[in-house]
Amino acid sequence: MTERLWAPWRLEYVQGGADAGGCIFCEKPAAGDDEANLIVHRGELAYVLMNLYPYSNGHLMVAPYRHVPAPGDLNEGERAELWALLDRALGVLGGVMAPHGFNAGINIGRVAGAGVEDHIHLHVVPRWNGDTNFMPVLADVKVMPEHLTRTAAKLRAAWT
């Protein structure tokens, strides 16, 4: 019997449909439907949302509302709030998901891995001991143990 692992949200990304024009970091908060857009927290100058194509369960992104490409383009308020939300994201993820560590960073430019290179955003990726298994090595596949919307609901509740 063949076992199948389903990650239906990845198909659009793998097939190249994720880059449909426009800026997701501008469009998602403007849409006004935080639950559908996986926004877990809104600040004054920046917000936090789930990554639709996560590296691991709980993968968050922190982005300013203003469309700017690089750290040097942020004003002092945006810079301060991005780092404050990063700190808060680490605490929320720690409380809700109990990871053993985190990767946090910014990909600047497509060659550095930025899928959206003209709107700066921070990645916050929870990590667990042994979370790299045979799947990424043999099949270039990640296994997510919980659906994105369920994780987003838990994280949204923890922001209060």
ZAVEX-142028 format. One record per residue: x, y, z of N, C-alpha, C in turn. Coordinates in steps of 0.02 Angstrom, whole numbers, padded with zeros to 5 digits, always signed. Layout:
XYZXYZXYZ
...
This chain:
+00042-00059+00000+00000+00000+00000+00045+00062+00000
+00029+00109-00043+00067+00170-00048+00037+00223-00002
+00079+00253+00039+00057+00308+00082+00066+00374+00045
+00019+00420+00054+00024+00486+00023+00022+00539+00076
+00063+00588+00067+00063+00647+00111+00036+00705+00070
-00015+00738+00096-00047+00792+00059-00028+00859+00088
-00008+00903+00045+00005+00973+00063-00023+01015+00006
-00090+01019+00001-00121+01050-00057-00105+01123-00068
-00087+01159-00015-00070+01230-00023-00005+01241-00060
+00038+01190-00066+00102+01196-00099+00097+01192-00175
+00045+01160-00202+00040+01148-00274+00044+01213-00313
+00007+01264-00292+00008+01328-00328+00078+01357-00330
+00114+01352-00275+00182+01378-00272+00229+01338-00318
+00224+01272-00314+00267+01229-00355+00255+01241-00429
+00193+01252-00449+00176+01262-00519+00187+01334-00541
+00210+01377-00497+00226+01446-00516+00168+01494-00512
+00111+01472-00486+00053+01516-00483+00053+01564-00424
+00101+01557-00380+00103+01600-00321+00121+01671-00340
+00157+01680-00395+00179+01746-00416+00130+01773-00468
+00071+01793-00446+00018+01814-00491+00017+01889-00502
+00071+01923-00486+00073+01996-00492+00046+02027-00429
+00057+02092-00422+00036+02125-00362+00083+02108-00304
+00069+02134-00247+00110+02123-00188+00067+02093-00132
+00082+02032-00113+00042+02000-00061+00046+02037+00005
+00102+02070+00019+00110+02105+00082+00072+02171+00084
+00051+02195+00026+00006+02253+00023-00067+02231+00018
-00079+02179-00022-00147+02156-00036-00181+02123+00023
-00145+02081+00059-00176+02043+00114-00203+02087+00169
-00164+02135+00195-00194+02177+00248-00248+02223+00223
-00245+02244+00158-00295+02288+00130-00361+02252+00119
-00359+02185+00112-00420+02146+00098-00470+02148+00155
-00445+02156+00217-00489+02161+00274-00515+02095+00302
-00493+02039+00274-00514+01974+00299-00453+01938+00327
-00438+01954+00390-00377+01927+00421-00377+01852+00426
-00434+01822+00440-00436+01749+00447-00419+01716+00380
-00451+01738+00326-00438+01708+00260-00367+01721+00236
-00338+01776+00257-00270+01794+00235-00216+01774+00284
-00236+01735+00335-00189+01707+00384-00151+01761+00423
-00181+01820+00431-00151+01873+00472-00167+01857+00545
-00115+01850+00585-00126+01831+00655-00121+01890+00703
-00092+01946+00680-00088+02005+00722-00076+02067+00679
-00109+02122+00698-00098+02187+00666-00070+02236+00716
-00016+02269+00697+00012+02323+00736-00005+02389+00703
+00025+02442+00726+00012+02508+00698+00046+02517+00630
+00109+02495+00624+00148+02505+00563+00167+02440+00528
+00154+02383+00560+00174+02318+00534+00125+02265+00559
+00128+02207+00528+00082+02153+00547+00117+02085+00540
+00084+02033+00565+00112+01966+00566+00063+01919+00531
+00088+01878+00485+00045+01829+00451+00082+01763+00443
+00041+01711+00433+00069+01645+00419+00097+01644+00348
+00150+01606+00338+00176+01595+00271+00133+01541+00238
+00105+01557+00180+00062+01510+00145+00101+01450+00119
+00167+01457+00112+00210+01403+00088+00266+01392+00140
+00248+01366+00199+00294+01366+00256+00352+01317+00251
+00407+01336+00283+00464+01291+00292+00451+01242+00348
+00411+01263+00398+00391+01219+00452+00325+01244+00480
+00292+01204+00521+00230+01225+00552+00241+01288+00594
+00197+01336+00587+00203+01398+00626+00246+01451+00593
+00270+01440+00532+00313+01488+00497+00275+01554+00488
+00300+01606+00521+00269+01673+00518+00311+01721+00477
+00279+01774+00454+00315+01829+00422+00291+01894+00454
+00337+01939+00464+00322+02005+00493+00338+02056+00439
+00290+02098+00422+00299+02146+00366+00271+02214+00385
+00303+02267+00359+00273+02333+00368+00214+02340+00320
+00167+02382+00336+00112+02396+00289+00139+02433+00229
+00187+02477+00240+00215+02518+00185+00258+02475+00140
+00251+02484+00075+00287+02445+00024+00357+02473+00015
+00406+02442+00048+00476+02461+00041+00519+02399+00032
+00572+02402-00008+00611+02342-00024+00667+02323+00024
+00694+02369+00062+00755+02354+00099+00754+02385+00169
+00794+02357+00214+00796+02384+00283+00811+02459+00286
+00854+02483+00242+00871+02555+00243+00813+02600+00222
+00761+02571+00193+00703+02610+00172+00650+02617+00226
+00658+02580+00281+00611+02584+00337+00623+02647+00377
+00569+02678+00401+00579+02733+00447+00589+02705+00518
+00607+02746+00564+00624+02723+00632+00565+02687+00665
+00505+02712+00656+00446+02680+00686+00435+02610+00658
+00440+02603+00592+00431+02537+00560+00485+02489+00584
+00546+02513+00586+00602+02470+00607+00591+02446+00679
+00571+02492+00722+00559+02473+00793+00502+02424+00799
+00448+02435+00762+00391+02390+00768+00406+02321+00737
+00442+02319+00682+00461+02253+00654+00499+02212+00705
+00548+02242+00738+00587+02205+00788+00546+02188+00850
+00500+02232+00870+00457+02217+00926+00410+02159+00909
+00384+02158+00847+00340+02104+00827+00379+02038+00819
+00441+02043+00798+00484+01983+00796+00490+01954+00866
+00506+01996+00914+00513+01974+00983+00448+01942+01008
+00392+01975+00994+00327+01949+01016+00311+01883+00980
+00327+01878+00916+00315+01816+00878+00353+01758+00909
+00415+01770+00929+00454+01718+00961+00420+01694+01025
+00393+01742+01064+00359+01724+01126+00294+01687+01113
+00255+01709+01064+00191+01677+01048+00204+01606+01022
+00249+01600+00975+00265+01533+00948+00292+01487+01002
+00333+01515+01046+00360+01475+01101+00305+01449+01147
+00257+01492+01162+00202+01473+01206+00153+01425+01174
+00139+01434+01110+00089+01393+01076+00117+01327+01050
+00178+01329+01023+00205+01272+00987+00265+01238+01020
+00295+01271+01070+00352+01243+01107+00409+01218+01063
+00432+01259+01015+00489+01237+00974+00553+01237+01016
+00603+01202+00991+00668+01200+01025+00713+01258+01004
+00696+01291+00950+00735+01348+00926+00698+01382+00869
+00731+01431+00839+00701+01470+00784+00754+01488+00732
+00731+01497+00671+00768+01533+00621+00730+01598+00610
+00763+01654+00610+00731+01718+00597+00777+01757+00550
+00748+01786+00497+00791+01822+00452+00754+01855+00395
+00793+01890+00354+00768+01927+00296+00805+01903+00235
+00768+01887+00182+00799+01870+00118+00795+01933+00074
+00851+01961+00056+00852+02023+00017+00876+02007-00053
+00831+02011-00101+00846+01994-00171+00828+01923-00187
+00808+01911-00249+00786+01845-00271+00842+01794-00263
+00904+01813-00278+00960+01767-00273+00971+01744-00201
+00948+01783-00153+00954+01766-00082+00893+01727-00057
+00846+01713-00101+00788+01673-00082+00723+01711-00073
+00723+01776-00087+00662+01816-00078+00612+01798-00133
+00554+01772-00112+00500+01759-00159+00464+01823-00178
+00461+01869-00131+00434+01937-00143+00491+01983-00124
+00526+02009-00175+00587+02046-00161+00578+02121-00154
+00519+02147-00170+00511+02220-00168+00472+02245-00107
+00454+02199-00061+00421+02218+00002+00455+02180+00058
+00494+02215+00097+00534+02183+00150+00489+02146+00199
+00512+02089+00222+00476+02051+00273+00526+02005+00308
+00511+01993+00372+00552+01948+00413+00519+01879+00415
+00559+01828+00410+00535+01759+00419+00550+01737+00490
+00502+01705+00522+00511+01677+00589+00490+01603+00584
+00540+01559+00587+00528+01488+00575+00543+01447+00638
+00491+01417+00668+00503+01374+00726+00540+01311+00705
+00584+01287+00749+00623+01226+00734+00620+01179+00794
+00622+01115+00780+00621+01063+00831+00680+01016+00819
+00707+00989+00873+00760+00939+00866+00733+00883+00822
+00772+00865+00771+00752+00811+00727+00699+00829+00676
+00684+00894+00665+00631+00911+00618+00651+00902+00545
+00713+00891+00531+00733+00874+00463+00737+00798+00459
+00694+00771+00417+00692+00698+00411+00708+00678+00340
+00692+00617+00322+00709+00592+00255+00670+00626+00200
+00611+00655+00214+00569+00683+00161+00603+00739+00122
+00633+00790+00155+00665+00842+00115+00727+00816+00079
+00760+00767+00108+00821+00741+00078+00805+00700+00016
+00756+00656+00020+00741+00610-00035+00690+00637-00085
+00642+00675-00060+00587+00694-00104+00575+00769-00108
+00617+00810-00079+00608+00883-00079+00538+00901-00055
+00516+00868-00001+00449+00877+00027+00455+00891+00102
+00413+00935+00127+00408+00947+00199+00342+00919+00223
+00340+00892+00282+00279+00865+00311+00255+00914+00364
+00195+00940+00355+00165+00986+00403+00112+00948+00443
+00120+00944+00509+00074+00904+00549+00007+00936+00563
-00001+01000+00546-00064+01034+00561-00080+01082+00504
-00144+01088+00487-00164+01132+00432-00150+01205+00451
-00133+01245+00401-00115+01316+00412-00170+01355+00448
-00233+01345+00429-00287+01384+00460-00294+01368+00534
-00283+01305+00553-00288+01286+00624-00230+01317+00664
-00170+01315+00636-00113+01346+00669-00124+01422+00674
-00148+01453+00620-00160+01525+00621-00211+01543+00676
-00263+01505+00684-00313+01519+00736-00282+01515+00805
-00240+01466+00818-00207+01460+00883-00161+01520+00896
-00122+01539+00846-00076+01595+00854-00113+01661+00862
-00167+01670+00823-00207+01732+00828-00234+01739+00899
-00258+01685+00927-00286+01686+00995-00232+01702+01047
-00171+01680+01034-00117+01692+01082-00090+01763+01080
-00106+01803+01030-00082+01872+01026-00117+01917+01075
-00175+01897+01099-00214+01940+01144-00188+01938+01214
